[in-house]
Amino acid sequence: MAGTTDVEICSNALVLIGHRPIQSLAGGSDSVLTCNSVYPLMREAFLTEHRWNFTIVGAQLNRQVATPDMRFDYQYTLPADNLLDGILAGYPSGDTGAKPVVDFVIQDGLLLSNRTEMWCEYRKSVGEEDFPAYFSKALVLMLAADMALVLTDSPLVQGRLDRKAELAFRSARSIDAQSAPPNNVIHDFTLITAAHAPVPT
């Protein structure tokens, strides 16, 4: 299911419930309305409730001189595609083997520090087209289980899908863990495009 779309995920979930597949999330059918109500929340919850390795990336942060806190000389803008409000780790450079640092704070979506350069490891908001197959499969089953009772009024169908969804979730976490770098830490940023603005003079 890698390289999928929100429509395909919802359609596959509906088929598991016993409903007809859909071609669009537009319209007023019970299936479409339920998908539009449940899927966005399910998607965000599924992405954030576990530290999926495929969402973890690194980037250099944009530096500005002025800060809202007199203790610090610089403020850095966090990545726009950050899935969460914070970061997983901060680094003084993008060099391989750079060690994490803790002499910074995050306030109102900004990282404040006295360091003249900051890189970070963070969880990126990933679109459906970049979901790994194991993640899409688990998400489809989780979505089907969540919509089953509403669309079928059958506790038996929901229970069956709940069990399958739990197994798929465990499998997805296991597969994802195997893709983790050593110690679950990313130190090599050499292949990452940094969105780095010039320092104001």
Beta strands, then each sheet from edge to edge (+ up, - down):
strand 1: 56-60
strand 2: 62-64
strand 3: 74-77
strand 4: 89-91
strand 5: 104-107
strand 6: 110-113
strand 7: 119-123
sheet 1: 1+ 7- 4+
sheet 2: 2+ 3- 6+ 5-
end
